[in-house]
């Protein structure tokens, strides 16, 4: 190939590359161009041309409005300012030459052709980082219907700032600036050829400026740990290919004089051979100019570190790497001691042997079943029987042919066995054709007898399906009688934690609950009953089912004298003078006081309960005096009597008079521990005294004794708390809530990438060690440190003079993994997005540190996320293993020996004044109590999306009770949460608008950082609700009760929105409307005048999902305060997530948007508290068991 030619990648599909050859004709010196098809193995002579085909995009115009973007973006102090947007799924082409796709650099480089440059792609609002995407609940807003294809006008220029770290390319048109995101597939090779060398040049220059002493070797070590936007890991050859671009970038940089003498730059430039200067196009635009004004935001270290282009390669342990093989496209960095490589020859032999074994079993199953003999002729329950000459004994593990129907506790003859053994696929396994079971006993009555078996499920028959371990089985809670002839053969099953060496042997270590898809430890009683009890009473499942049946029936309770004093039903014991919750048609559950029972003697007992009703103080509304706290646990007795069916009772609750406690502190201690209340009658303000309230003595005594024992447990736990590591910790909200709810953990370490979030952690948790680096880097350092390899110390991003501390060995790991790639509402999904692989990093922390407990949180879309999906359309991924992400996490945890449960939780169910449902997973090491998911404490009207539909089951997974009318308390409203915060209205600068009486006005000036109150501020009124009381439990030195600032015209519109619930931009007066949102031909009109822009909150309802991007025109645009002419403040948003007022948010740029991000990314504190209480219950139960089993040693003896 002639040295006069340069290569340009044009098209990459079907593993072929088009190369455009450009250069000077050797005879006449004129520019020539041709396009040839090149395979990866060589050059073909097929001439092709690549043109762009339009996709029907809307023509760019001055009235183009993008959902989520301010429709008044043309208003600014600078009349020449343009909006900044994102262009994705794009292609750049030359309309003068039949839409030939061209390199962006051709704008400045002269190829001898008179060109024009245009682009088409999906246009979206610019968010400072992609964590702002995908935070909303999908019932808050619309989804990908908002995507808009736009055909841009002429591209005036592009800019790429080599002194910034963000890696962003900007193009400018007549109407806007656009940040180039991912190109359309046909244009990707061309953009990759343009972008990769410039991105490498940028990284070299910024690294040299930031660390003047950095060497080439140090830079290269960092470079090869990064992945480009196309999913490929950088290599040194990419740097060498970019030398000419690097040289140009350095030469044209404003800081050339400083750069040229730096070691890294000198080394790189020495590698660059002299080359001919690029021919610049006549009148070419200046591409070295600064990007648009939004560039100021790019200097934010938080945003730069969170940018996809600055992400570190995913680091994993060998175990996680082996499980992820073939599921992820990224080249994972494996850290740790690698296991020896698999013996491929041995593997192939095992596969062949397994196939032969399967064929033998199929032939045996299809053969005739002959003689059945019993051992022990006189016994109905023989210890063994002989079938076709093979002895089967109690306790043997066997295989039984499957049917098309998945069993639910019944046996059906097989209809899956092939007629021809040749039809068996070589990849099929025994689990494809047979069930696994253990013989509990043999019963010869009635003749010809049957086996009573307990079923086991092969891992592929659980929710793991295709990701299950081929040798792993799980117990379940299903037993059944099967014909003797149904048993085909015995298999070897070991109760061990690791797979046996022989591939035709199996292992079992956990129990699988087919209704809840949980994996739990095997209780000792399961083994002991089968081994030591006599038939037919040696089946643990039968005993369990009998117990459940017993609980479903009604059974009289009697006192020590034999008198009826209550009823037992559904596992609860109800006595005279007990307080109970019972079902309501809507709202929270009703409360009652048992006066009497009516037992109806029939073939089955059907009881009714006579109750004295209780009311809630919080329901009295305006009747409630200002000096009485609105506490959902505060109830009053009435004289109203009701009769309810026994089946309407939910549970017993503990109720005491306030005078039963010596002090308010004792009362609060009780209320914090149990769902109890203090009782007063509101009629004529008559107080109920202890002597007036008769209660069930045994139940009350038991509750008080449990409280005393719990107090001793918490004292013990305070001395030996669970050491907790919070990775992807944000501001530490998840672990904070768990700690507050459990009272038995201590957060020792937080790993978080964003410096501002780390400073927030340091401000609020001064004793916690922070690790302000990417979690991948911290993992790599910790593993190498443990292996004694003495890795180079890591330095804190917030201050590179400070070295990161070593991680402490945790008992518990908390991981709220960044979620935008998993969200159904992330409009920019990419197959192979490496941020999706952060769950591999989290699992690698678990593998490396092996804590007792692991808590994992993510958006609802995580349950649909799959690793090996492919890009089927712009921002749409399809294929792959259904629910592959969830299956992978569970498979990895099971392989590491952890029990697992998971489910969806709605934050509003736990006292958060907000709609927000999220996915949670809890894992506990085998033998350790596995905490439950918390049942709702607050009735919440929105139960959408709380079920999980598994591929392996017809049923939905719903581990929590979500029916209305069953939770103890009403939901927390916006008014309950924020009514006490100071009130103020916005006022535009230089405005003469008069304010409202008694409400201060504050100037909302875009030149200021924020608008509102900071420091120690007086509240609007005294505490009125228990939520406000909790928020103000400690004094605050900085309330941070301020908002973002905006341009005057936007402030005027906010002020003009009526102070009525649900009001929005459609209420604006005509003089404040613009063409963009009023004309029926506008983009907003084409979106059916979407409601919610400039939306006002309803004080009697709850916040929509609190997200990172809070704006009057964002997707989540219901952000106007219900009482004031302004948007909600930082403190009001913090209240929506349960943060107390003494929790102060830090931002390196003192920016409100950064604080919004910290709040929106957090797990609501009340949800963490509810999870923590379940953790406390599990730990308390274990503590009690250990005390009971403890051996008391008398030292004197």
N, C-alpha and C positions, 0 to 999 in steps of 0.2 A: 504494500500500500504506500502510495506516495506520501512523503513528509509534508507535502502542501495541503493534505486533507486533514480534516478534523472529524472525529466521530460524534454522532448525535443519536442517542437512542430515541426511537419514535413510538414503538408499539410493542406491547408485551402481552401476548395471550397464546395459549397452547404451547407454552415453553419455547417460543421463538422470539427473536429480537430483530426489529428493523433498524438498520443503520443508514443514516443520511450522510452521504459523502459530499463534502463541499470543499472547493478549492479553486485554483486557477488552471485553466486549460493550458497544457504545455506549449501549444503553438501560438495562441493568440492572447493569452493572459486574461481572458474574460472569465467571469464567474460561471461555474457550472454546478448543477446539483442533480442528483439522482437518488432514488431510494431503492435499496436492494434488500431482499429477505436473507437474514443470516440465522442459521441454526446455532445451537451451542457447541456443536462439533465442527462447524466450518461454514463456509460461505456458499450460498446457492446463487444461481444466476437469475432467479425469478425477479423481474422488475415489478414493484408495487408502488402505490401512492396512498398516503393516509390523509383522509379528509374527515372533518368533524361534521356530524349530522345533528342538526338542531333538535332540541327536545321540548319544544313548545313553551319556552320560558316567556314570562311576562316582560315586556320591554321596560328597561330602566327609565324612570322619569322622575321629575322633582317631587311628585306626590306619592311615590312608592313608600308604603308604610309596612314595616315588618312587625309581626306580633311579638311582643316582648321588648320592643324598642319604643322610645318616646316618639309619638307621632308629631311632636312639635320640635324635633331635633334641629330644624333650620333656624330656630331662635337662638341667638348668642350675641355676645358683645361684639364678636368678630363677624362681620357680614359675609366674609369669605369662608367661614368654617363649614365643614362638611361632616355628616355623620360617619362613624367608623363601624363597619359591619364585617361579617365573616363570609367568605365565599368558599363553599365546599362542593365536592363532586364536580369540579370545574374542568374546563379545557380552554386553552388559549389558541386562537386560530387567526388566519389571515382571510378576511372576507373578500379581498381583491383577487385572491387566487383560489377560488372554489373552496374556501374554508379549510385550507391546508393547516394542519396543526403545526405550531411553530414554538421554538424555544422563547421563553420570556426574555432572555438576554439579547435576542435579535432586535429588541427595541433600540439598543445602543450599538450593536455590532452591524457593520455594513456587509451584507452578503451579495450586493449588486442587484438586489431586487427591490422595487418600490413596494413597500409593504404597509399594511394597516393592521392594527392589533385590536382584537375584541375577545370577550370571554363570555361564557355562559356557565351557570352553576346554581347551586342552592344557596340562597342568601338568608342569613339569620343574624340576630343581634349579637353584638360583641359582649361576651362575659369575660371578666378579668382572668378567670381560670375555669377549666371545664368541670371543677367540682360544683360550680354553680348550676350545672345541668343535672337533671335527673333526681332532684331532691324532693319534688312535689309528690304527694299522693296522687294516683291516677284518677281519683274521683274529685280532685280539686279543680282540674283543668283539662282541656283537651290535649290530645297527644300529637302524633306525627302528621295529623291533618294540617298542621300549621306550616309544614315545609313549603317553601316557595321557590320555584325555579325561575330565575331571572336572566334575561339576555342583556348584558351590559353594553353600554355604548363604547366608544373608542377609548382604549387605554392610553392615558396621557403619559404615564411614567410608572416605573416601579422603584421602590426604595428598599434597601437592606442595610441596616446599621451594623457594621462589624464591631462596634464598641459595646453593643448590648448583648445580653446573654439569652434573649428570648427566642431566637431563631425564626422570627416572623418576617415574612415577605409581604409588603404592602403594594397594592396597585391603586392608582388614582384614576377616576373617571370624572366626567363633568359634574356628577352629582354626589359622589361619595368616595370614601376610601374603603378598600376591602383588604382584609387579612386573608391570605391564601391558606386554606386548610388542606384537606386531602383531595387529590385530583380524582377525576373519573378514571376508571381502570385503563381505558385506551390511552389516556394522556399520562399515566403514572411514570412510564420509563423516561419520557421526555422531561417531566418535571424533576424526576430523580436525578437526571443528568445535569440539570440546571442547579438544583438545590444542594445536593450533597457536598460538592466542593466548596460552595459558599458557606454552608453551615460549618464545615471543618475549619475554614478560614476564620470564621467568627469565633469559634471555640479557642483557636490558637491565640488570636489577638486579645480576647477578653481574659484568657488565662494568664497571658504575659502581663497585661496591665494590672490584673488583680494580684498576682504573685510574681513579682519581677524576677525572683531567683529560681523559678521553676525550670527544671531541665527538660530536655526532649524526652528522656526516658520516663520521667515522672508524668509528663503530659500524655505520653503514649499509653502508660498504664491506666490512666483515667479514661482515655478515649475508648479503649477496647472493652471497657466495662459499660459503655453506653449503647443504646439501641436507637437507630434513626426512626423517623416517622413512618418508614415503610416496613418496619418490623425486623430489619437486619442489624446485626451487631457490627459496629465500626471495626475496621481492620487497618493495619498500617498501609496496605496497598491503596486504600482509599485516600489516605493523606498524600501519598506519593503521586497519585493521579491528579491531585488538586493543586500541585505546586505552582502552576502558572497563575491560577486564580488567587492563591495565597499571596504570591508576589505582587500582583496588581492591587489586592486589598491593602496590603501594608504600604505600598507606594502612595496610594491615594488617601490613606488615613490622615486625619488632621493631626494625629499624634505620632506622625512618622518619625520625627527626630527622637522622640522618646523610645519608640518601638525598636528602631533599627539596632540599638546597642544592647537589647535584652538577650540573655543567653538562648532562650527558646527560639526567638525570631532569627537570631544569627544562625543557629543550627539548621533551621528549616530553609532559610534562604540559600545556604551553602549547597543544599541538596537540589535547589532549583537551577536547572541549566538555562543558559541564555536562550530566549525564544523571541520570535518576531512579535512585535506589539500587535494587539488586536486592532483590526480596522474599525474605527468608529463611524457610525452612520452620520451623515451630514445632518446638522441640527438635532442630533440625538439629545433627549432629555437627560438631566443630571440625575443619575440613579444613586449618587452618594449623599443626596440630601437627607435631611432628617425626616422621619415618619411624621404623621399628623400629630396634633396636640396630645392625643391619648398616649403618646410615647412616655409622658411623664409618669403614667401608671406603671410602665414597664420597668422603671427603675426600682420598683417595689420588690424587695428580696423574697417576700412570701410568694408573690406571684411567679417570679422567675424560678424558684425552686420547685413549685408545683407544676410548672409547665411540662407537658409531655416530652418535649425535646430534651429536657434536663434530667429526665428520669434515669436512675441507675438500673442496670440489667438485673433481672430477677435472680436472687441467690437462693439456693435450696440445699437441703441436706440430701445425701445419697438416697435415703428411703423415699423422700418426696419426689426426687428426680426419676426414680425407677417407676413410681406409680404414674407420673405425668408423661412418661414416654409415649409419643404418638398422639397426645391430646393437645399439646400446645405447639405453636409454630416458633416461638421465641427460643433462641439458643440459651438455655438456662445455665447459670454458673453454679456448678456443684462444689460445695464447700464441706470438707470433712473427709473422714477415712472412707474410701470407696470399698465396697465389697468386692470379692474376687469375681471376675467375669463368669457368666454362665457357660457351662459346658454344652455347646450346641449339639454335639453328637449325643450326649446323654439326654438332652431335651427331646431330640427327635425320637430316640428309643422309647422314652416315656410316653410320647404322643402316640406312637404306634401301639405300645402295650395297652394304653387306655382305650384306643379304638377297638382293639381285639377283645378287651374285657367287656366293652359295651355290646359288641356283637354277640358275645357268648350269653350275656344276660337277656338280650332280646330273643335269641333262639330258645333259651331256657323258658322264658315267659310264654312263648308261643307253643311250647311243647306240652304234651299231656301230663297232667298232674296225677300221679299214681297213688301209691299207698301212703296212708297217714297212720302212724303208730304213736301211742302215748307211752311215756315212761312213768310208771306208777299207775297200774290199771285201775285201782280202786279210788283214785282221787278225781274229783270234779276239776280240780285245778292242778294238773300235772306240772311238775317242774320243767319238763321238756317234752317235745314231740319230735318224731322222726318223719320227715317228708321226703319221699324219693331217696331215702337212704341218708339224708342229711339231718343232723340234730339241731333243733332250735330251742334255746333255753331262755328263761326269763332274764332280761337285761341285754340280750343280743340286739345288735343294730342290724336292720334288714332293709331291703329295697322292695318296693311295691309298684307295679306299673301305674303310670299317670293316666289321666283322662284329659279331654280338652278343657273341661271345667276345672278351674282352680278350686281346690277343696276349701270348704268352710266348715269342717268338722263332719265330713261324710266321705264314704268310699264309693267309687264307681269303677266298674271294670274298665280296663284300658281300651281306648280307641285310638291311641297314638302310635302303637307299634306298627312298623312298616310291614307290608306283606312280603317284600323282598329285601333280604339283608343287604343287597348291593345298593339299595336306596339310602342307606345310612350315610350321612355326610361325614367326611373324615374329621371335621371340626366339631361334630356333635359330642356331647358329654352324657354321662349317666343321668345327670339332672334334667336333661331334655326329655327323657322317657320314663323316669322313675321318681317316686317319692322316697324319702328316707324316714325311718321310724325306729323306735326302740320297743321291743316286746316287754310289756309290763307283767302280764300273766296270760296263761292259756285257760280258757273256760270251755269244758266239753259239754255244757248244757246251754241250749239245746243241741242235739246232735246235728251235724257232724262236728260241732265245736267252732271256736273262733279265737283269735288272738285279740287281747286288749292292748292297743299300742298308743304310745305318745308320739305324735308327729314331730319331725324336725324339718326345717326348711333349709334347702340349699341357698347359699348367699344370693344366687341369681334369681331365686324365687321370692326374695325380699325386695324392698324398695331399691336396693343397690342394682338389681338386674344385671346388665352387661358388665358393670364394674365390680361385681362381687368376686371374691377370691374363689378359684375353682375347687379348693379343697375344704372350704369352710361351711359348716352347718350351724344352725341356730335352733335352740329350743323354742317352742311357742306354748300357748295355753290351749292346745287342742288335743284331745284324746278320742279314741274311737274303737269300735269292734270291727275287725276285718276277717273275712273267711281265711281259714288256715291255708287254703290253696292260693290265696293272693300273694303270699310271701314267696319271693323268688329266690333270694340268696342273702347271705350275710355279708356285711361290709365292716371293715375295721374303722372305728371312730374313737378318737382319743380326746379326753377332756384336758387339753393343754392349750397354751397361749400361742404357740407357733406351729406352722404347718409341718406335718411329718415329711420325711425325706421321700418316701414312696408316694408316687402320684396317685395310686389307687387307694390310698388311705385318707381319712378325713379327720378334722378336728372341730371341737365345739367349745366355746368359752363364754358365750352370751345367750340371753333369752331375747327373742324378737317378739314384740307386741304388734300383731298385724293390724290392730285398730288405730294405734297411735304412731306406728313406725318407730318405736324406741328400741334401743339395744341396751340391755341391762345385765348386771352380773347374775350368775346362777346362785340362788340361795342354797345353803347347805341342806335344808330340808328336802329338796328335790332329790338329791343323791341318797340321803339316809332313808327316806321312805321306801324307795324302790329296793334298796339293799336289805333292809332289816324288817320290813312289815310283811305280813302274810296276805296272799290274795284272798278276796278281791279288794282289800283295803290298802294296797300299796301304790295306789295311783294318786300322785299329788294333784293332778288336774281335776280328777273327780272330787277330791276334797275341796279344792278351790271353787268348783262349780256349785257344790252343795252349800258352801258358805255364802256364795252370791245369791243362790235361791233363798237361803234362809233370811238374808238381809232384805230381800224383796218382799217377804211376807211380814205381816204385823204380829208382834209377839208381846204379850203382856209383861210388864216389869213389876216386881213385887219387892216390898221392903223386907227387913229382917223378921217381921212378924207374919209375913205371908200375905199382906194386904196389897192389892193392886195400887201402884203409885205412878204408873206411866206406861208408855208403849215404846218398843224398839222398832225402828223402821229405816231401811236403807242405810244401815250402819250408824244411825244416830239414836240416842236414847233421850226420850222426851219425858220429863217428870212434871207433876203438879208444881206450879209456881216458877216454872222456867220461862225465860224470855226467848222468843223465837222470831226468825224471819220466815215470812210465807209469801207465796207468789202474788204478784200484782199484774194486772193486765198491761200496764205501761208504767214507765218511770221506775224508780228503785223499788225494792221489795218492801212489803208492809211489815210492820213490827207488831207483835202481840205478846200478851202475858197469859200463860195457860191457867185457866180457872178450873177446867174439868175436862174429862174425856167421856165420850159415849161409845162404848164397845158394842158392836152389833154382832151377835153370835150367829154365824152362818157357816157354810162349809169352809169359807175363808173369812178371816176377821176383816171387817171393814169399819174403821173407826172414824169418828169425827172429833174435832177438838173445839172446845169453847174458849174463846180468847177475849181478853180485855184489850182494846186497841191502844196503841201508842202513836203519838204524832211527832213530827220533827220540828224543832225550833226554827231550823233554816227555812222551812216552808211557810212561815208566817208573814214573810214579806214586809210590807210597810207597818204591820202591827208591831213588829219587833222594835223595842226601844233602842236608841243609839248606844246605850251602855251595855247591851247584851250581845255577846259575840255570836255571830252566825257560824256555829260549829255543827257540821253534819252529824256528829256523834252525840249531840245534845238533844234529848227527846223528852216528851212529857206524857204522862198518863191521862187517859180520858175515861169517862164512864160508859163509853160505847162498847157494847158486846157484839161479837160476831161468832158464827159457827163456820168452820172451814174443814174440808176433807183432810185427812191425815196426809194424803199424798201431796198436798199443797205446801206442806212445811218444807223448808230448805235446810235449816240448821238451828241449833241453839246458839244464842248470843249472850254475852255477859253484860249485865247492867247493874250499876251501883249508884247510890246517891252520892252527891258531892261530899256530904258530911262523913262518908265512909272512909275518906282519906284525910290524913293528918295535915297535909299541906298541898298546895297546888303542884309542887314538884312530884309528889307521890301520885297525884291524879294524872299528870302528864306522863309519868312513867308507865302507868297502867294503860292509858290510851295509846301509847306508842307500841305496846306489846300485843294488844288484843283488839278485835273489832268491838269494843265496848263503848258505853255511853254513860254520862251522868244524867240522872232523871229528875225533872221538875214538872209540876203541873202548872200550866200557864193560867188556868182559870182562877181569877182573882189573885194571881201571883202566890198561890199557896205552895209552900215548899214541902217536898216529900222528904221526911226524915227516915233514918235507918229503921226506927221502930215501927214506922208506918208501912214499910215495904217488906213483905214476907217473900223469901226466895227459897229455891230448892237447896237445902243444906248440903247434901252430898256433892251436887254440881258446883256450888259456890266454893265449898272447901277444897275441892279438887282444883278449881281454877286458881285460887289463891296459892295453893301449894305449888302448882306449876309455875306461877309467877316467881315465887321465892327460889325455886330450883333454877329457873331461867336466869335469875339475877346472879346466882353463884356461877353458872356457866359463863355468863358474859364477863364476870370478874376474872375467871380463869382464861377466857379467850383474849382478854385485854393484855394478859401477861404473855400469851403465846399466839399472837395474831397470824393470820395467813399472809405471808409476804406476797405482794401483788405487783406484777409487771403489766403496765398498760401500753400496748403497742398501737401505733396510729392513734395516739392518745388524745389529739386535739387539745382541749383545755382541761382534760381529765374528768369530764362529767360522768362518763359511764362508771368508772371505778369509784368516783365520789359517791354516786347513788348506791352502788353495791355496798360500799363501806358504811354509809349511813344506815342502810336498811338492815345489814347483818350484824354490825357491831363487833365483828370478829375478823376484820382484815386490816392490813396496813399497806398502803401504796408506797412502795420503795423506789420504783423506777417508772419513768414515762418516756417513751420513744415517740418523737414527733418531728416532722420535717419543717413545718412553718415556724420561723423565729418568733413571730408575734404570739402564736399560741403557746409556745414554750415560755415566753415571758409572762403570760397569763398564769401558767402553771406555777412558775416560780413566785409570782406575787401572792397567789392564794394557798399554795402548799410549799412553804419554804423548806420543809424537811425532805422533800422528794428529790431524788437524783434525776436530772433531765438529760436526755440524749438527743440533741438537736441535729440529727442527721437522718438520712434515708434509712428506713428499717433494714433494707438490704445490706447497707454498709455496717450497721450495728451488728447484724447477724453474722456477717463474715468475720468481723473483728472478734466477736465473742467466741465463735467456734475455734478460730485460730489461736486465740489466747488460751482456751481450754486445752488445746493440743500442744501447748508449749512452743508455738512457732514464733512468738514475739513479733506480732504484726506492728506496722507503723501506726502510732496513735492517731485517733481521729480527733478533729477539733470542732468545737461548737460553731454552727453557722452564725449564731447571733453574736459571737465574739471568738474569732479564730485564735485568740491568745489562750483560750481555755481548752484543755484536753478533756475529752469525754471520760467519765468514770467507767469502771467495769460494772457489768450487770451483776446484780445479786441473784442468787438462785431462788426462783419464786415458787410459792405453793399454788399460785393462781395466776393465769394469764388472761387479760381482757383484750379483745381485739375488735374495734369498730372499723373494719377495713374500708378504705375509700370506695364509694359505691357507685359513682356515676356511670361506669361501664356496664353495671348490672341492671340499671333502672330501665323499666319499660318506657319511661318518659325521656330517656336520653335520646335525642333526635339524631345523634351522630355515632351510632354503634359501628364498630369496626371489628371484623373478625380478627382475632389475634392481637387485639389491643393489649399491650403489655401491662397496663394498669389492672386488667382483669387478673393478672397473675400474682397480684399482691396477696391473694388468699394462699398461694403456695408459700410465700414468705412467712405468713402467719403460722401455717402448719409446720414450717421448718423450725420456727421458734419453739413450738410445742415439742417437736421431735428432739431438738437440741437440749432443752431445759427440763422436759418431762415433769410439768407441774401436776399437782393433784387435781386441779380443776381448770377448765377452759371455758370462757364465755365469748361468744361470737355474735356480732350484730351486723345487719345489712338491710338494704332496701327490699321491698317485696319482690322486685324483679329478680333478685338473686336465685329464687327457687326455679326460675325458668332459664337461668343462665347456663350455657354450655360451652365447654372449652373448644371443642373441635368443630365449631360451626364454620360455615363458609359464607363469604359475602355474596348474597343472592341479588342484591339491588342496592342502590345508594342508601347507606345507613340502615340497611336491613340485613340481618344475619339469620341464616336458616341452616337446617341440617344438624349434624352432630348428634351426640347422645342426649336424648331428652332429659332435662333436669341434671345434666352432667356435672355442673358445678357442685350442687348439693350432694349428689352421689359420691363425687370425688372426695369432698371434705369428710363425709361419714366413713367412707372406705379407709381413708388415711388414718382417721382417729381410731377406728376399730383395729387396724393393723398395729397401731401403737399401744393397744390395750385399754382404750377408753370406752366407757359407756356413753351413749348419746341420746339426747332428746331434743326436739326442735318444734317450733310453731310460730304463728303470727300473733303479735300483740298489738292492741290498740292503746295508744298512750292515754286517751280519754278515759279508759276503763280503770285507770290507776290514779286519778285525781289531777291529771294534766289538763289545763284548759285549752286543749288543742286536739284537732283531728290529725293523727299521725300513726299509721300502722307500719310496723317494721318486722323483719324476720330476726328471730333469736334462736341460738343453738347453745346448749349447755353440754359439756362433756366432763366426766369424772373418771378417774383411773379405776380400773377393775378392783372391786372390793370396797371402794369408798362410796358413801351415800351420794346418789345422783339427785341433786335438787330438782324439785318440780317447777314447772312454769306457774306463775301466780294466777289465781282466779281473780276475776274483776272485783274491785272494791267499790267502784262507782258505776252506776247505770249510765250508758252512753248510747245515744240514738243511732249512731253509725257503726254497724257491725260488718260493713262491706269488706271483702277481701281477707277475712280471717281464717278461711279454710285453705287447705293445701290438697290438691288433687294429684295423687300419685299415679304413675303409669301402671304400676303393678296391682292396683286395687280399684274396685268400683266405688269404694267409699272415700269420703273426704276426711282428711286429718284435721280434727278440731280438738286440741288438747285442753282448751279452756271453755268454760260455760259462757255463751254469748247471748242467751235469750234475754230479752228485756223483762224487767220485773223480778230479777233474781239477785242483783247486786245490792249491798247494804245501803249505799249512799247515792244521792243525786250527783250528776256531773258538775264539775266546777265551771262556772261561766266566766266570760271576760270581765264582767263587773266584779265577781268574787275575787278575781286575780289582781286587777289594776286600779280599782276605783279610788284607792287611797293615794295614788301617786299625784304629785303636783300637776296642776293644769295650766296650760298656756296655749296661746294661738300664735300662728305665724303672722309675720307682717313683712311685706316686700320692702326692700331698701327705698328710701326717699318717698315713702308712701304716706298719704294723709288719712288713710282709712282709720276710722275710730273702732276701738275694740269693744268687746262685750263687758258689761258691768261685772266686776269681781274676777275677771279672767285676764291675767297679764298678757301683753303682746310682746313677742320677741322677734327681732329683725332676722329674717332668714336670708343671709347674704352669701352668695356663692363664693365670695372671697374668703369666707371663714371655714374652719374645719367642721364645725357643727353648730347647731342652734338649740339652745335649751339650758338646762341646769347641770352643773357639775359641782363636786364638793359635797359638803354636808348641807342638805336642803330640808326644809320643813315640809312634812307631808300634807296632803290636801285635807285629810281627816284622820282621826284615830283608827286603830285596827278595828275592822268590822267583821272579818271572816277568819276562819282558821287558816286559810291559805295565806292571807296577808300577815297573820301572826307569825307563821313559819318563815315567811320571807323577811320579816323584820326582827327575827329572834336575836340578832346581834346588830349593833349599831354599824353604820357605814360611814366612811370618811369621803366617799366619792360615789354618789348615787348614779352618775352617768345617765341622767334623764334628759338626753338630747337626741336630736334627729340629724339626718343628712341635710345638706343645704343644696338648693337648686336655683335655677335662673328665675328672675322675677315673674315672668309670664307663667311659669309652672306653679309658682307659689300662689299667684292670683287664682288660678284654676282650682287648686286645692281648697283655698279659702271659700271659693264659690260653691263647692259641693255642699248640699244641705246636710244639716246635722240629724239625719234620719237613717235608720238602719238599712243597709243595702243600696243607698244612693251611690251613683257613679257618674261618669262623664256625660251620660245622656241627660243629666239634670243641669248641665251647664247652660248659662244664658247665651243667646246668639252671639253677643259681642266677644265672647271668649272661645267660641268654636272656630276651627280652622277648616279649610276645604278638605283636609285629609280625613277628618272624622265626621263630616256632615254631608258631603256630596254623595249621592247614590252611586257614582262611578268610582269612588275612591277605594283604596285597598281595604280599609276598615269596613266599608259597606259590603265589599265582596266577602268579608268574613262574617256577614250577617250581623254587623254591629255588635260584636262579641261583648257581652256584659262583663263588668268587673273592673275595667280600666278606671283608675281613680276611685276604687270601691271603698265604701265605708263599712266598718265592722259593726256587728250587732252586739251590744253589751250583754244581752240575755242569752247569747249562744256562745260559741267557742271560736278560737283562732283557727283559720285554715292551717295547713302544714307550714310551720315556720321553716323557711328555706334560707339559703345563703344569698340569693339575689332578691332583695327587698326593694321594690320600686313601685311607683304608682302606675307604671305602664309595663311592668314585667309580666311574665306568665302568671305569677302569683301577685296580683295587683290589688287585692283587698287589704290595704295597709293603712287606711285613714283611721285615726283615733275615733272612737265612738262618741266622745264628749267635746272634742276640740277641733279647731280648723288647722289641722296639721296631720302628718303621718305619725305612725307609732315611733316611740323612742327606743333607744338601745335597752333601757331598763324595762320597758314594757315588753319588748321581745324576750328579754331574759326571763321575765316573769312567766311568759307563755311556755317556757321550757323548764320552769321550776327552779331556776337559779335564785338563791337568796340575795338580798340587796347588798350584803357585805362582799359578794363575789365581784371583783373588779376585773374588767377586760383591758388588756394591754394591746396596743397596736404600734408597730415600729414607725409607721407614718402618721400615727395619731388619727387614723382614718376610721370613720364610722362604718364604711363598707367592710373593712377588715374585721371589725367587731361583729357585724352581721354574719359574716362567714363563720366565725367561731361559734356563735350561738346556733346558727342553722345546722351546723354539722354535728351538734352535740346530741347524745342520747338524753331524752328528758329525765331530769333528776327523779321525779316520782316513779318512772318506770324502773330505773335502777334501784330505787328503794324497795319496790315491790319484789324484784328479783332477789335483792339482798335478804329480804325477810324469808324467802323460801330457802336461801342458802343457810340462814341461821337455823331454820327448822331442821334441815338435814344434818347440820353440824351438831345441833342440840340432841337429836336422836342418837347420833353416833356417840356423843359424850355420855349420854345416859347408859347406852349399851356397854361402853367400856367400864363405867363405874360398877355396873352390875356384875360384869365378868372379872373385875379386879380381884386379885388375891390379897387379902388383908394379912400383913405380917406383924405379929406382936413382937416387938424388939425385946421386951423384957423376958419373954419366954425363950 
